[in-house]
Amino acid sequence: MSNTPIPKPTILKNRKTSTQPISAEGARQNVAWLKQHYDEYQGQWIALNEGVLLGANKSLLELHKLIESAGQLRVALFISLA
């Protein structure tokens, strides 16, 4: 695992991506996933839900479409690892 600091997530303005509040445990699981897998997905957008990778893509639009078609949009947290 690299000592590269994890960047702050990009905030998507005026875009309703998640309607489910994340629990403290879910947030901890997301942070743990990011610490473990950051280098593998650097340069991409990822979608997480409670420490589970829902998808990854260099294009936010394509990732959004993928997550929406999988019925996971309501629980997805989108993060840029650029």
C-alpha positions as CSV (number, residue, x, y, z in Angstrom):
1,M,0.0,0.0,0.0
2,S,1.3,3.4,-0.9
3,N,1.8,6.3,1.4
4,T,0.1,8.5,-1.1
5,P,-2.5,10.7,0.7
6,I,-6.1,10.0,-0.2
7,P,-7.5,13.1,-2.0
8,K,-10.7,14.7,-0.8
9,P,-13.7,13.5,-2.8
10,T,-15.1,15.7,-5.5
11,I,-18.5,17.1,-4.6
12,L,-21.1,16.9,-7.3
13,K,-23.2,20.0,-7.2
14,N,-26.9,20.0,-8.2
15,R,-26.9,16.3,-8.8
16,K,-29.0,14.0,-6.6
17,T,-26.9,10.8,-6.5
18,S,-27.7,9.3,-3.1
19,T,-31.0,9.3,-1.2
20,Q,-29.8,7.0,1.5
21,P,-27.9,8.5,4.5
22,I,-24.7,6.7,5.1
23,S,-24.1,5.2,8.6
24,A,-20.9,5.9,10.5
25,E,-19.9,2.2,10.0
26,G,-20.6,2.5,6.3
27,A,-18.4,5.6,6.1
28,R,-15.6,3.7,8.0
29,Q,-15.9,0.8,5.5
30,N,-15.6,3.3,2.6
31,V,-12.5,4.8,4.0
32,A,-11.0,1.4,4.7
33,W,-11.7,0.4,1.1
34,L,-10.1,3.6,-0.2
35,K,-7.0,3.0,1.8
36,Q,-6.6,-0.5,0.5
37,H,-7.5,0.1,-3.2
38,Y,-6.6,3.7,-3.9
39,D,-3.6,2.9,-6.1
40,E,-5.5,0.3,-8.2
41,Y,-8.2,2.8,-9.3
42,Q,-6.2,6.0,-9.4
43,G,-7.3,8.2,-12.3
44,Q,-10.9,6.9,-12.3
45,W,-14.2,7.6,-10.8
46,I,-15.5,5.0,-8.4
47,A,-18.8,4.3,-6.8
48,L,-18.9,2.8,-3.3
49,N,-21.5,1.6,-0.9
50,E,-20.4,0.7,2.6
51,G,-17.0,-0.5,1.5
52,V,-18.2,-2.4,-1.5
53,L,-17.1,-1.2,-5.0
54,L,-20.1,-0.8,-7.2
55,G,-18.2,0.2,-10.3
56,A,-15.3,2.2,-11.7
57,N,-14.7,4.1,-14.9
58,K,-12.6,7.0,-16.2
59,S,-15.9,8.7,-17.2
60,L,-18.3,9.9,-14.5
61,L,-21.1,9.8,-17.0
62,E,-20.4,6.2,-18.0
63,L,-20.1,5.1,-14.4
64,H,-23.3,6.9,-13.5
65,K,-25.1,5.1,-16.3
66,L,-23.7,1.7,-15.2
67,I,-24.7,2.2,-11.6
68,E,-28.1,3.5,-12.6
69,S,-28.7,0.5,-14.8
70,A,-27.7,-1.8,-12.0
71,G,-30.3,-0.2,-9.7
72,Q,-27.7,1.0,-7.3
73,L,-27.9,4.8,-7.8
74,R,-29.7,5.4,-4.6
75,V,-26.9,4.0,-2.5
76,A,-23.8,4.9,-4.5
77,L,-21.2,7.3,-3.3
78,F,-19.3,8.7,-6.3
79,I,-15.6,9.6,-5.7
80,S,-12.9,10.9,-8.1
81,L,-9.5,9.3,-7.6
82,A,-7.9,11.6,-10.1
